[in-house]
Amino acid sequence: MLTTAVLDCLFFFFLIATLLGQSYGLNVGQSQSTSLSRRKFVESSTIFGVVTLSPRGATATSSSIADRLDSDILKQPPITAGTKFNGHENLYFPDYMAGEWDAIQTLVSTKAPLGLKFIGGPNGSLDVAQKTMDEQAKRLNEQVKLKLRFVETNFGVVEDRAFNLRSRLDAFAGKSVVASVNYADVKESNRASVVAAGGKEDDPLTTTLVYFKGPAAQKTFVISHGQDPLDKDEWSGYELDRSIFALTNNSIAPPVTTDTEVIYSFSKVGGDRVEGKLRLAGYLNPQSDSLYFEAQNRAVSITDYTLSLKRSDSN
């Protein structure tokens, strides 16, 4: 039997995991053995994307990424990280995204396209799944205000992930919950390679490490990304993120790994405004979900948002 102290740690794990789902599109939670959900239905505040790994990269699929915003049957994109080995892989946004923005993100739809059991934790609990959907429904049409920043580099415009991650997590929590956010060097995106290729010391990288104001940490890698060609002022992209979430105290709870696809589109509607759509698609993990093979690499959860961005320095 688990001790009260261990259960307290697991509950903290669940609370932070839930917050991550609400603010960053991560679906992590706890196992049913502790009466906590292993997979919290994704709820977001992020904007990510891509599939080939070259600057301004072309998509790795023949169909438009924008089409993935309308289909309820989505297949997990293939892992493409490391195929270029240039050390400065990233998702590149249209030039008009450069700068700091006041954003409003609104939840408009939440779905379990394969059925409730697929979002019910590692054992497919319908009770856990229904509670998850009920919690998500409470936030329909709720507007969350946050700041977002995109940086112009010598390779293109990229997301300032460290700034945006802290902004998202704190905004959805309604208070400051992040102790620190740092970039981490990986083969696909590291400081030495960025500088050697003509970038700057403070250019954003793709891997982040978050420490919370509590015994928890999260490391997120970009394992696939792609974008449609810019069509006048219309742009769509996607990113598949692999996140490892762990408690940092003496808890026996093992780390949790999740894959979440972020699909979004932006449309420039003026010199200082951008409107967009954001879709978060959650996929099962072969190491932790008993229904992984039955899901056949299809999204088990889909959450849709609208995005409204106004340049922060505009009147």
Salt bridges, closest charged atoms under 4 A:
GLU43 OE2 - ARG139 NE 3.07
ASP72 OD1 - LYS111 NZ 2.95
ASP72 OD1 - ARG279 NH2 3.95
ASP95 OD1 - ARG56 NH1 3.40
GLU100 OE1 - ARG149 NH2 3.32
ASP102 OD1 - LYS147 NZ 2.54
ASP127 OD2 - LYS131 NZ 3.39
GLU135 OE1 - LYS40 NZ 2.03
GLU142 OE1 - ARG139 NH2 2.59
GLU159 OE1 - ARG161 NH1 3.98
GLU159 OE2 - ARG168 NH2 2.46
ASP160 OD2 - ARG149 NH1 3.17
GLU239 OE2 - ARG161 NH1 2.90
ASP259 OD1 - ARG242 NE 2.76
GLU261 OE1 - ARG68 NH2 2.88
ASP289 OD2 - ARG39 NH2 2.81
GLU294 OE2 - LYS117 NZ 2.95
ASP304 OD1 - ARG279 NE 2.68
